[in-house]
Amino acid sequence: MGRLVKVGEVGDLSPGEGKVVDAGGKEVALFNVGGTLYAIGNSCAHRGGPLAEGKVNGTTVTCNWHGWTFDLPSGISPLNPVAKVPSYRVDMQGKDIFVELP
């Protein structure tokens, strides 16, 4: 098990919203999809676009820069399975949101 880093509280992120959080010095995109939280690296594997600003459809986020998509649970791009961004486990403890870093 990795190290848990607090990145916010439940009320910080509404369903359907994504935002950038600092997880121990790492820029992480945190998403709320129908009450389930997902965390992936914020930098698109294609050209480094900010994934937290992307459009979420189900459990997929589309980068605003060039349209690359990434699966939120795994970080893998269905367009190019070799392209991947880091994905992180999210843990809720009371009202606090934690991301597990390796």
Legacy VTK file of the C-alpha trace (Angstrom):
# vtk DataFile Version 3.0
C-alpha trace
ASCII
DATASET POLYDATA
POINTS 102 float
0.000 0.000 0.000
1.205 3.473 -0.842
1.050 6.724 1.038
-2.327 8.444 1.491
-2.312 12.202 0.848
-5.280 14.418 1.708
-6.405 16.372 -1.376
-9.696 17.887 -0.238
-13.100 17.383 1.283
-16.313 15.903 -0.088
-17.997 19.294 -0.614
-15.073 20.536 -2.755
-16.146 18.603 -5.855
-19.710 18.373 -7.200
-20.916 15.417 -9.310
-19.846 15.880 -12.931
-16.954 18.142 -11.952
-13.202 17.771 -12.322
-10.435 19.808 -10.719
-6.699 19.859 -10.202
-5.423 18.961 -6.745
-1.940 18.827 -5.261
-1.158 15.340 -4.006
2.202 15.525 -2.296
3.689 17.700 -5.047
2.025 15.765 -7.898
-0.585 17.514 -10.037
-3.583 15.175 -10.042
-6.931 15.509 -11.833
-9.744 14.559 -9.463
-13.192 13.773 -10.889
-16.596 13.159 -9.323
-18.668 10.849 -11.537
-22.075 10.336 -9.968
-20.584 10.355 -6.484
-17.649 8.061 -7.327
-14.267 9.784 -7.198
-11.423 9.071 -9.638
-7.885 10.452 -9.707
-5.485 10.425 -12.658
-2.396 12.377 -13.657
-3.424 15.808 -14.938
-1.076 15.859 -17.944
-2.374 14.283 -21.183
-0.010 11.635 -22.590
-0.287 13.227 -26.055
0.838 16.847 -25.571
0.474 17.542 -21.860
-2.980 19.132 -21.931
-4.726 19.620 -18.552
-7.064 16.650 -18.184
-8.958 18.190 -15.238
-10.371 20.699 -17.735
-11.530 17.930 -20.078
-15.077 16.785 -20.767
-16.234 13.729 -18.831
-18.567 11.209 -20.451
-19.295 8.251 -18.208
-15.913 7.171 -16.864
-13.928 8.665 -19.760
-12.333 12.107 -19.932
-11.527 13.842 -23.244
-8.584 16.234 -23.317
-9.630 19.701 -24.509
-6.436 20.204 -26.507
-6.548 17.410 -29.121
-9.412 15.090 -28.191
-7.474 12.197 -26.696
-9.582 10.165 -24.266
-8.600 8.357 -21.080
-10.422 5.834 -18.912
-10.714 7.299 -15.403
-10.404 4.006 -13.458
-7.280 2.805 -15.317
-5.731 5.890 -16.966
-5.489 3.980 -20.287
-6.434 5.649 -23.567
-8.951 3.616 -25.586
-7.634 5.407 -28.704
-4.069 4.225 -28.081
-3.778 1.575 -25.332
-0.019 2.194 -25.106
-0.763 5.776 -24.022
-1.501 5.923 -20.330
-1.605 8.484 -17.566
-1.102 7.485 -13.936
-4.250 6.478 -12.081
-4.533 6.655 -8.312
-6.793 4.995 -5.777
-9.096 7.443 -3.986
-9.976 6.830 -0.344
-12.707 8.573 1.630
-12.301 8.958 5.381
-15.279 10.799 6.796
-15.510 14.026 4.794
-11.835 13.922 3.744
-10.630 12.817 0.298
-7.268 11.054 0.034
-5.278 9.923 -3.000
-2.935 6.953 -2.632
0.525 7.631 -4.061
2.978 4.812 -4.794
LINES 1 103
102 0 1 2 3 4 5 6 7 8 9 10 11 12 13 14 15 16 17 18 19 20 21 22 23 24 25 26 27 28 29 30 31 32 33 34 35 36 37 38 39 40 41 42 43 44 45 46 47 48 49 50 51 52 53 54 55 56 57 58 59 60 61 62 63 64 65 66 67 68 69 70 71 72 73 74 75 76 77 78 79 80 81 82 83 84 85 86 87 88 89 90 91 92 93 94 95 96 97 98 99 100 101
